């Protein structure tokens, strides 16, 4: 018999769309709220939240933003996805099929922005491309989420020293597969095609994140939303 897990719901805007995100209450009180308190007390700079694709980093950072706000400090949540190379650039350089791999990001631009974040570029999940919009960042501390922020490869390993606090979001690899395949199916792709795409592309990025990562100051392993 499955147990009922007490949960708390946060009403967020994710990629421009409203979303109700549920977290186990024990995770909120035992992990996320204490982490938000550490962020509020952290020195200036980017708090890095890293994890493989499908780990829920975007939702976690938005919840941390809300919890920091409840402590009286504005700490905006940002995404390294704003530094995707444009689809036109990727096509010109023969990298469109590898989109999402570390080499398909504008690393120099990302590194500069982690030091001077204003303005911060935006990636559209509707257009599936970088758009002209930017976010003004005027707060001394800000949260940045992304797959490769703790990647133990050059030049990526040079990002961790820029951060006063680094967080890793841990998720069971089997759950990552189901989530990433499910995203494609929800977007209209047939499940067999989504599974083939995962094996050819997403799985490579997941393995790279899991197998080549720097240690974090905080490691989060949260109750999967699927169990709430």
N, C-alpha and C positions, 0 to 999 in steps of 0.2 A: 504494500500500500504506500503510495507516494505521500510525503508530508507536505503540509501547507507552509510555505515560506512567507512570513510577514514581509511586505514590500512597501516601498514608497515610490510614488509616481512624480516625475518632473515633466513639466510641459515646456518643451524646447522648440527652437527653430533650427532644424538641421538642413543644411544646403538649401536654405530659403523656404523650406516646407515645415509646417507644424508637425511635431512628433511627441507622443507621450512615451517617455522612457521609464521603465520600471527597474528598480534596484532593490535587492534584499535589504531590509532595514539593518541587519547586522553588518552588512558591507558599508552602508552609509555611516553608521555610528562607529564602527570599528576600524574602518579603513579610509573612506573618502573624506569624512569630516575632519579627522586628525590630519590628513594630508593637506586639506584646504588650509588648516591652521598653520602648517609648516610653510605653505606657499605665501600666506599673508605675512609671515615673519621673515621670509627669504629676502636676500639682498636683491638689488636691481639686476635685470637681465631676463633671459628666456628660461622659463621652467620647461624642460623637454619631456614630452610624454611620447614614448616610442612603443612599438609593438608591430606584429605582422599584420598584413591586410586581413580585415575581417575581425580584428580583436576588439572593436568597439571603442577605439581611441577617441574618435570625434565626440561621441556621446559622453564619454568619461570627462573630457576636457570641458564640455559645456556644463556638465553638472558641477565640476570643480569651480567653474566661473560663478555659478549661482551660489555655491556654498561660501566662496570667498566674499561675495556681495553681502551675504547674511552676516558675515563678520565685520562688515563695514569697509571693505576694501575692494575697489574695482580692479580686477585682473582679467583682461580680455583673453578669450580663447581664439587662437589662430591655427591655420593649417599650412603645412609645407606644400600642400597640393597647389597653392598659388604659384609654385615654382616648377610645375610641369612645363616642359618645353611645349610650344604650340604644336598642334597636329600638322600644320604646314611645315614647321621646322623638322619634325620627326620624319615626315614623308621624304623630305629633301635629303635627310641623312640616313635613310634606310632603317629607321628605328621605330616606325609606327607599330609594327607587330610586337615590339618589346616594350610598349608604353607601360609605365609603372615600374620598370626596373630602375636602379639607381642612375644609370647612365642617361636616362631620359629626362632628368631634372636639371634645372639651371643651378648647379651647385654654387658657383661664385656669387650669383645673385642671392641665393638663400643665406649664405654665410654673411654677406654684407647686411642683409635685412635682420639677421639675428642680433647684430650689433647696433644697427640703426633701423628700427622696424617701421618707421613712419615715412611713406605709406606702405601698406602690406597688400600685395596683389591677391586676386580672387580667382578660383577655379570654379567653373559652373558644371554641376552634375546634370544640368539639363542640356547644355550645349556640348558637354564632354570636351571642353577646351578652356584655355585661359581666356578670360574676358577683360575688358578695359577697366572694370570696377576695381577700386582699392578701398581698404579700410584704414582710417586714421588711427594711429596708435600713439597715445600721449602718456600712457601710464609707465612708470619705471619697471614694473614687473609684469610679465605677460606669459601666457601658457601657449606653447607651440607643440602641436601633435604631428606625427609623421612616421612612416614605416622605417626610415633609415637614419633617424637622428642619433641612434646609438650603434650604427653599423661599424664594425671593427675592420674597416678597409680604408685605404687612402682614397680620396682626401677626407672622407666622412668622419673618421675618428677625431679630426680636429674640431668638431662641433661641441663635444662634451665639455671641454674646458671653458667654453663661453657661458655655461649655465651654472646658476647657483644650486640647482636641484634637478636631478634626472630621475624619471619614473619609467618603469617597464610594465606593460600590461600583458599578463600571461594568460593564454587560452589554450585549451586542448586542441592539438592539430586536426583531429577528426571533426571537431566542431567548426574550425576555420573552413575546412573544405565544404561542409554543408552550407555554411553561411554564404560563401563566395559563389557557389553554384546557384544557391537560391536567389542571390541578387540578380544574376543573369536571367534566370527563369522569370523573375518578377518583372524584368525589363522587356520580356517578350521573346526570349531565346528558348528554343526547345531544349528540354533537359539533356538529351544526349549531346547536343552541340555545346551546352554549358559545361558539361563534364569534360568534353574534349578541350575546351578553352582553358579550363582549370589546369588540366595536366600539361598543356603546352605553354601556359603563361603564368597564371596566378601561383601555381604550386612552386615554380622556380623562385618567385619573389618571397613566398612564405618560407621556404627552406633557407634562403639567403639570410633573411631576418633572424631566424631561429638559430642557425648554426654559426653566424658571425656577428656577435653582438658584444658590446662593452658592458661591464657591470653597471647597475643603476643604484641610486641611493635608496629608492623605494621600489619594491616589486609588488604589483597588485595582481591578485588572483580572485576575481569576483564571481559570485554565483551567476551562471549564465541566465540571460533573460528567458531563454527557452524553458527553464525550470520553474519560473515564477508563475 
